[in-house]
Amino acid sequence: MRTDLRRESRESALPRLTEAFQILGRLQRPRGIAAVGWALGQLLMTAGNTGQGRQVLGDALAAAEKIGWTDQAQRISQNLDSPAGGNEER
């Protein structure tokens, strides 16, 4: 998916990430929720959808913490703690 985000425009990545995030949520796949949620949350924040981006990042953080993915949880938490939600990729 990261390759897709680099090759494709934000407009085409957003619906793909949204669909993947929804599917992973229905399947209750925390690793996928954490990974896709981080990318989707950042994309939403960059697009100006701060509220929705923060909600997705919050879900991603909960999923990362649930599976003990501490590095990812720290990255997501830093994004949530930054003033604009953190658009930077680490």
PyMOL commands that set and color helices and strands:
alter all, ss='L'
color gray80, all
select helices_A, chain A and resi 2-7+10-27+30-46+50-66+70-81
alter helices_A, ss='H'
color red, helices_A
deselect
rebuild
show_as cartoon
